[in-house]
Amino acid sequence: MVSKIKKIKKIKKFIVTSALPYANGDVHVGHLLEHIQTDIWVRHLRSSNHEVLSFCADDAHGAPVMMKAEEMGIKPIELIDKVRLDHIASFKKFGIHYTNYHSTHAEENKKLSIEIYKAAKDKGFIYKKEIKQCFDEKKGMFLADRYISGECPKCSALNQYGDGCDSCGSTYSATELINPISSLTNTTPSLKVSEHIFFDLNKAKDKLKSFLKSASIQKPIVSKLSEWVDGELKSWNISRDAPYFGFSIPDEKDKFFYVWVDAPIGYLASAKNWASKNNIDIKTLWGKNSEYEIHHFIGKDITYFHGLFWPALLNTSQYKLPDSIHVHGFITVNGQKMSKSKGTFITADQFAKVCDPELLRYYYASKLNSKIEDIDLNLDDLSKKINSDLVGKFSNIFSRSAPFISKNKNFLGENLDNQIFNKSIIKASEVLKLVEIKEFSKALKLIMEIADNTNKYINEKKPWKLDNKEAVIIATTAINIFKNLCILLHPIIPNICSKMLKMLRIKSYEHNQINNKMLNIEINEFNPVISNIKSLNIQQFIVE
């Protein structure tokens, strides 16, 4: 009996999201890690015949957007409208597409934010109290957390922002920072009293414990979230004082929703925007009884918001909590933290000018797994990996086999070597399982193992020493396996694989096509789609 890829009926429905890029700057290679990871998984699910909707948006609110617009001499709305289009264009270069890409500064988001806030208020989760806040006397405004830096009150790490420590992962109030400094004026902020609106996170403790037991989240993340839940959960300040670019809180004067209230609701708003255009009730997609599994891809720096605040807030509403939160680490470049001053900051557009964007998709996939480890974008390693894997192993199968098919008037043989083909099918099945559980690096390792074995098969059979009939059987076997490798790699490098499959006169890349054998059919002449690339260096990317 031969193991076959089973045809999956459309029995599962997914909603998949990526964290929202902030609307005051370019998409960079750090952002791309997550959006590439999301796009690969979405493409994989669709190729398995599942129904998948993917949603994202620009995170358009907050003091940084307001300050950036002020610096540019334009209105915030002008800034965010331009940046959103720039972000979409940058993602498109890397083959990243969403079912809907919206903005948090949208009417749907405003209505949903107010609706969810009122639901939380009606259920007794909202209260007010006066607090002391950092105030920049020179600028004449209360300071957002990111505009205050100082020493972490927990571990004493230097240069930490006002909402949390990158070093130890603690969260705290900006007023707790040691030796705080306003980054706007480089002055020491004063403390002023202001009344604010709070969400009682501690009141949601039992629900959060249940959520952490039921949701699919990596074990280390669950452990960290559980540690926080088991302690005393601090109430969440969900308001900000004017001046602030955001949504006004109903029945309040000069108070606005904190950006982290309407940012995750932006997922829901993007879904609602799409649903409205397609005459679908948002509750069908995201209601408590929705058939859709909801999966969030996020970076480890926003775990607290997605693992605690977001489900606690959703739980008071009529909308479904996420089924899965998948967390990844940060990106470093050549072993260093991304930094403009250090010359290690690369935007998506800068990368795309120098190198085929699909090569970054492959490189990231080769590093991504279910762990929360930081990933280093080593430019020299990237070129070596592309040359070794995609050129030396993958494309090499087709280029070595094509001459024998060309001698056969471009017709594949009537037979192939079933033994090696069937072995490759078994491994292909394992690849699909690995991608399903987001173990991309392991999946690619197995794909390259199939490619290695196929090249080894060609070496051992030596078709160049055989008569053409026998040589065609070997080449046909290799090309059939190559076809399957194209299908397996399509979610990762879709443009390259589509070009390869076009030469084989194949339009479909659904996983059930892996079982099909290409026999006694004509294919096109082989033309190289990918070739060796020269070693890359950081200077190529930072030149304007």
C-alpha positions in Angstrom: 0.0 0.0 0.0 1.2 3.5 -0.9 0.8 6.4 1.4 -1.2 9.1 -0.3 -2.0 12.7 0.4 -5.6 12.6 1.4 -8.0 15.1 -0.2 -9.4 17.3 2.5 -12.9 18.5 2.2 -13.6 22.1 3.2 -14.4 21.2 6.7 -12.4 23.8 8.6 -12.8 27.6 8.6 -10.1 29.9 9.8 -9.7 33.6 10.5 -6.0 34.5 10.7 -4.5 37.8 11.7 -1.1 39.5 12.0 -0.2 42.2 14.5 -1.0 45.6 13.1 2.0 47.7 11.8 2.1 51.1 13.3 1.2 53.9 11.0 4.1 56.2 11.5 6.9 54.5 9.6 7.9 52.0 6.9 7.5 48.3 7.0 10.9 46.8 7.9 12.4 43.3 7.9 11.3 42.8 11.5 7.7 43.3 10.5 8.2 41.0 7.6 9.0 38.0 9.7 5.5 37.8 11.1 3.7 38.8 8.0 5.6 36.2 6.0 5.0 33.6 8.6 1.2 34.4 8.5 1.1 34.4 4.7 2.9 31.0 4.5 0.5 29.4 6.9 -2.6 30.9 5.2 -1.4 29.7 1.7 -0.7 26.3 3.1 -4.2 26.0 4.6 -5.9 27.1 1.4 -3.8 24.6 -0.6 -5.2 22.0 1.8 -8.7 23.1 0.7 -9.6 24.9 3.9 -11.6 28.2 4.0 -9.3 30.9 5.3 -9.9 34.6 5.8 -6.9 36.8 6.7 -7.2 40.2 8.3 -4.9 43.0 9.2 -4.9 46.8 9.4 -2.7 49.8 10.2 -2.5 50.7 13.8 -3.4 54.4 13.2 -3.9 55.9 16.7 -1.8 57.2 19.5 0.6 60.0 20.4 3.5 58.9 18.0 1.2 59.3 15.0 0.0 62.7 16.2 3.6 63.8 16.9 4.9 62.5 13.5 2.1 64.4 11.6 2.9 67.5 13.6 6.6 67.2 12.7 5.6 66.9 9.0 3.2 69.8 9.1 0.2 67.7 8.1 -2.9 66.3 9.8 -2.8 62.8 11.3 -5.4 61.5 8.9 -3.2 62.6 5.9 -0.3 60.7 7.4 -2.1 57.5 8.1 -3.9 57.4 4.8 -0.5 57.6 3.0 1.3 55.2 5.2 -1.5 52.6 4.9 -1.1 52.6 1.1 2.7 52.4 1.4 2.4 49.4 3.8 0.1 47.6 1.4 2.5 48.2 -1.5 5.5 47.0 0.6 3.7 43.8 1.6 2.7 43.1 -2.0 6.4 43.1 -3.0 6.9 40.1 -0.7 3.8 38.3 -1.9 1.9 39.1 1.3 -1.8 39.5 0.7 -4.7 39.8 3.2 -8.4 39.2 2.6 -8.8 42.7 3.9 -6.3 45.3 5.0 -8.0 48.1 6.9 -7.2 50.9 9.3 -8.0 51.2 13.0 -9.1 54.8 12.2 -12.3 53.5 10.6 -16.0 53.8 11.4 -16.3 50.1 12.0 -13.6 50.2 14.6 -15.1 53.3 16.3 -18.5 51.6 16.6 -17.0 48.3 17.8 -14.8 50.0 20.3 -17.7 51.9 21.8 -19.9 48.7 21.7 -17.3 46.6 23.5 -16.5 49.3 26.0 -20.2 49.7 26.9 -20.6 46.0 27.3 -17.6 45.9 29.7 -19.1 48.9 31.5 -22.5 47.3 31.8 -20.9 44.2 33.3 -19.1 46.1 36.0 -15.6 45.9 34.6 -15.1 49.7 34.2 -14.4 52.2 36.9 -12.7 55.6 37.4 -10.0 56.8 39.7 -7.5 59.7 39.9 -3.9 58.9 39.1 -0.6 60.6 38.9 0.9 60.8 35.4 4.1 62.1 33.8 3.6 65.5 32.4 6.0 67.4 30.1 5.8 71.0 31.3 7.8 72.3 28.3 5.5 70.5 25.7 2.4 71.0 27.8 1.0 67.5 27.5 0.8 64.2 29.4 3.4 61.8 28.0 2.7 58.5 26.3 4.7 55.6 27.6 7.0 55.5 24.7 8.0 59.1 25.2 9.3 58.3 28.7 12.4 56.3 29.4 14.4 55.4 32.5 15.6 52.5 34.6 13.3 49.5 35.0 11.9 49.5 38.6 12.1 45.7 38.7 15.6 44.8 37.2 17.2 48.3 36.9 17.8 47.9 33.1 18.6 51.2 31.5 16.7 53.0 28.7 13.4 51.2 29.2 10.1 52.7 28.0 7.3 53.6 30.4 5.0 50.6 29.9 7.3 47.6 30.1 10.9 46.3 30.2 12.4 44.6 27.2 15.0 43.1 29.4 13.0 41.3 32.1 9.5 41.4 30.5 7.9 43.2 33.5 5.0 45.7 33.0 4.6 48.7 35.1 3.4 52.3 35.2 5.6 55.0 33.7 5.5 56.8 37.1 7.5 53.8 38.5 10.5 54.4 36.2 13.7 55.4 38.0 15.2 58.7 36.8 12.6 59.2 34.0 13.3 61.5 31.1 10.9 62.9 28.4 12.2 62.0 25.0 10.3 65.0 23.5 12.2 67.7 25.4 14.9 65.8 27.3 13.5 67.2 30.5 12.5 65.4 33.7 8.7 65.1 33.7 6.6 66.3 36.6 3.7 64.4 38.1 0.1 65.6 37.6 -3.2 64.2 38.8 -5.8 63.3 36.3 -9.0 61.1 36.4 -8.8 58.0 34.2 -11.0 55.1 33.2 -9.9 51.6 34.1 -10.7 48.0 33.1 -10.7 45.7 36.2 -8.4 43.0 34.8 -8.3 41.2 38.2 -12.1 40.6 37.9 -11.5 38.6 34.7 -9.0 36.3 36.4 -11.1 33.1 36.4 -12.1 33.6 32.8 -8.5 34.2 31.8 -7.4 31.0 33.6 -10.1 29.1 31.5 -8.9 30.8 28.4 -5.3 29.8 28.9 -6.3 26.1 29.4 -8.4 26.0 26.3 -6.5 28.1 23.8 -3.7 26.8 21.7 -0.7 28.8 22.8 3.0 27.7 23.1 3.8 26.3 26.6 6.4 28.9 27.6 3.9 31.7 26.8 1.2 29.9 28.8 3.6 29.6 31.7 4.4 33.3 31.6 0.8 34.4 31.2 -0.3 32.0 34.0 2.4 33.5 36.3 0.9 36.9 35.7 -2.7 35.6 36.2 -1.8 33.8 39.4 -0.4 37.1 40.8 -2.3 40.4 41.4 -3.4 41.6 38.1 -3.3 45.4 37.9 -6.3 47.3 36.4 -5.7 48.5 32.9 -5.9 52.2 32.2 -7.9 52.4 29.0 -8.1 56.2 28.6 -5.7 59.0 27.5 -6.0 62.7 28.0 -6.2 65.3 25.2 -4.4 66.1 23.0 -4.5 62.6 21.6 -5.2 61.1 18.1 -7.9 58.4 18.7 -11.5 57.8 19.4 -13.3 59.8 22.1 -14.7 57.8 24.9 -18.5 58.3 25.1 -19.9 60.4 27.9 -16.4 61.7 28.8 -14.8 65.0 28.3 -11.3 65.2 26.6 -10.8 61.4 27.1 -9.8 59.1 24.4 -9.5 55.3 24.1 -5.9 54.2 24.7 -4.5 52.8 21.4 -4.3 49.3 22.9 -8.1 49.3 23.3 -8.9 49.9 19.6 -5.8 48.2 18.1 -6.8 44.6 18.7 -10.5 45.5 18.0 -9.0 46.5 14.6 -8.8 42.8 13.7 -12.5 42.6 14.3 -13.2 45.9 12.5 -11.2 44.7 9.4 -13.3 41.5 9.4 -16.5 43.6 9.7 -15.5 45.9 6.9 -15.0 42.9 4.6 -18.1 41.1 5.9 -20.3 44.2 5.2 -19.0 44.4 1.6 -19.9 40.7 1.1 -23.3 40.9 2.9 -22.1 38.7 5.8 -23.0 39.3 9.4 -19.9 39.8 11.5 -21.3 37.4 14.1 -21.1 34.7 11.5 -17.4 35.3 11.4 -16.6 36.3 15.0 -19.7 35.8 17.1 -19.7 33.5 20.2 -21.0 30.6 18.1 -18.8 31.2 15.1 -17.5 28.1 13.2 -14.3 29.9 12.4 -11.1 29.2 14.3 -9.4 32.5 15.2 -5.6 32.5 15.1 -3.4 35.5 16.0 0.3 35.7 15.0 2.2 38.1 17.2 5.6 39.1 18.5 6.7 38.3 22.0 6.7 41.9 23.0 2.9 42.2 22.8 2.1 38.9 24.5 0.6 40.6 27.6 -1.9 42.6 25.5 -3.0 39.6 23.4 -2.9 37.0 26.1 -4.6 38.9 28.9 -6.1 42.3 28.0 -7.6 41.2 24.7 -9.4 38.0 25.8 -10.5 39.8 29.0 -12.1 42.6 27.0 -13.6 40.2 24.4 -15.1 38.1 27.1 -17.4 40.9 28.2 -18.7 41.3 24.6 -20.7 39.1 22.2 -17.6 38.2 20.3 -15.5 35.0 20.3 -12.1 34.7 22.0 -9.1 33.6 19.9 -8.5 29.9 19.6 -4.8 30.3 19.1 -2.1 32.8 19.7 1.2 32.0 18.0 4.2 34.0 19.3 7.5 34.5 17.6 10.8 36.2 18.6 12.5 39.3 17.4 14.7 39.9 14.3 18.4 40.8 14.5 20.5 41.7 11.5 24.0 40.3 11.3 23.8 39.5 15.0 22.8 43.0 16.0 19.6 44.7 17.1 18.0 46.6 14.3 19.2 50.2 14.6 19.4 53.1 12.1 22.4 54.5 14.0 24.2 51.2 13.8 23.3 50.7 10.1 21.3 47.5 10.7 17.9 48.9 10.0 16.5 47.6 6.6 13.1 48.5 5.3 11.0 46.1 3.2 11.4 48.4 0.1 15.2 48.6 0.6 15.5 44.8 0.7 13.3 44.4 -2.3 15.5 46.7 -4.4 18.6 44.6 -3.7 17.3 41.0 -3.5 14.3 39.0 -4.7 11.8 39.3 -1.9 11.0 35.6 -2.1 14.4 34.7 -1.0 13.7 36.4 2.3 10.5 34.4 2.6 12.5 31.2 2.2 15.2 32.3 4.6 12.7 33.2 7.3 10.8 30.0 6.8 14.1 28.0 7.3 14.4 29.6 10.7 10.8 29.7 11.9 9.4 27.0 14.3 7.1 26.7 17.2 9.7 28.2 19.6 9.9 31.9 20.7 13.5 32.3 19.8 15.0 35.5 18.2 16.0 35.0 14.6 19.1 36.5 13.0 19.0 37.7 9.5 22.6 36.9 8.5 23.0 38.2 5.0 26.0 36.0 4.2 24.1 33.0 5.5 21.1 34.0 3.4 23.0 33.9 0.1 24.7 30.6 1.0 21.3 29.0 1.9 19.7 30.1 -1.3 22.6 28.9 -3.4 22.8 25.5 -1.6 19.0 24.8 -1.2 17.1 26.4 -3.9 19.7 26.3 -6.7 22.0 23.4 -5.8 19.2 21.0 -4.6 15.8 22.1 -5.7 16.1 23.7 -9.1 19.0 21.4 -9.9 16.6 18.4 -10.2 14.7 20.0 -13.1 17.8 21.3 -14.8 19.5 17.9 -14.7 16.5 16.0 -15.9 15.3 18.4 -18.6 17.9 17.4 -21.3 16.7 13.8 -21.4 13.1 15.0 -21.8 14.1 17.4 -24.5 15.6 14.5 -26.4 12.2 12.8 -26.1 10.4 15.7 -27.9 9.6 17.3 -24.5 7.4 14.3 -23.5 7.7 12.7 -20.2 7.9 8.9 -20.2 5.0 6.5 -19.9 6.5 5.0 -16.7 8.5 6.1 -13.6 10.3 4.5 -10.7 7.4 3.9 -8.3 9.7 3.0 -5.4 11.4 6.3 -5.1 8.3 8.3 -6.1 6.3 6.6 -3.3 9.0 7.2 -0.8 8.9 10.9 -1.6 5.0 10.9 -1.2 5.4 9.6 2.4 7.8 12.3 3.2 5.7 14.9 1.5 2.8 13.9 3.8 5.1 14.6 6.8 6.0 18.0 5.4 2.3 19.0 5.3 1.9 17.9 8.9 4.9 20.0 10.0 3.7 23.1 8.2 0.2 22.7 9.7 1.7 22.9 13.2 3.9 25.9 12.1 7.2 23.9 12.2 8.4 25.6 9.0 12.1 25.0 9.5 11.6 21.3 10.1 9.4 21.1 7.0 12.0 22.8 4.8 14.7 20.5 6.2 12.6 17.5 5.1 11.8 19.1 1.7 15.6 19.5 1.1 16.1 15.9 2.2 13.7 14.8 -0.5 15.6 17.0 -3.0 18.9 15.5 -1.8 17.6 12.0 -2.3 16.3 12.8 -5.7 19.7 14.2 -6.8 21.4 11.2 -5.3 19.0 9.0 -7.3 20.0 10.7 -10.5 23.7 10.4 -9.6 23.4 6.7 -8.9 21.3 5.9 -12.0 23.6 7.9 -14.3 21.0 8.6 -17.0 23.8 10.1 -19.2 25.3 6.6 -19.6 22.0 4.9 -20.5 19.9 4.7 -23.6 17.3 7.4 -24.0 14.4 5.2 -23.1 15.9 4.3 -19.7 17.1 7.8 -19.2 13.6 9.2 -19.8 12.2 7.0 -17.0 14.8 8.4 -14.5 14.2 11.9 -15.7 10.4 11.4 -15.5 10.7 10.1 -12.0 12.8 13.1 -10.9 10.5 15.6 -12.6 7.5 14.1 -10.9 9.1 14.5 -7.5 10.2 18.0 -8.5 6.6 18.8 -9.3 5.7 17.8 -5.8 8.5 19.9 -4.3 7.1 22.9 -6.1 3.7 22.3 -4.6 5.2 21.9 -1.1 7.3 25.0 -1.5 4.6 27.1 -3.1 3.3 28.7 0.2 6.9 29.8 0.9 8.1 30.9 -2.5 4.9 31.2 -4.6 6.2 33.2 -7.5 9.2 31.0 -8.1 7.2 27.8 -7.8 4.4 29.1 -10.0 7.0 29.8 -12.8 8.4 26.3 -12.3 5.0 24.7 -12.4 4.1 26.7 -15.5 7.0 25.0 -17.3 5.5 21.7 -16.3 2.1 23.0 -17.7 0.5 22.7 -14.2 -1.8 25.4 -12.9 -3.0 23.8 -9.7 -0.8 23.7 -6.6 -3.4 22.1 -4.2 -1.9 19.5 -2.0 -4.1 16.7 -3.4 -2.2 17.2 -6.7 0.8 15.6 -5.1 -0.6 12.1 -5.7 -0.9 12.7 -9.4 1.7 11.3 -11.7 2.7 13.2 -14.8 3.2 10.5 -17.5 3.3 10.6 -21.3 2.6 14.4 -21.4 4.4 17.3 -23.0 6.1 19.9 -20.9 7.8 23.1 -21.8 11.6 23.7 -22.3 13.4 24.3 -19.1 14.6 27.8 -18.4 16.3 28.8 -15.2 14.0 30.6 -12.8 16.6 31.0 -10.0 20.3 31.2 -10.1 23.2 31.6 -7.6 23.3 35.0 -5.9 26.4 36.8 -4.7 27.1 37.3 -1.1 25.0 40.1 0.4 26.3 42.8 2.7 24.5 45.4 4.8 25.9 48.4 2.8 23.9 47.3 -0.2 20.6 47.8 1.7 21.3 51.1 3.5 22.3 53.2 0.5 19.5 55.5 -0.2 
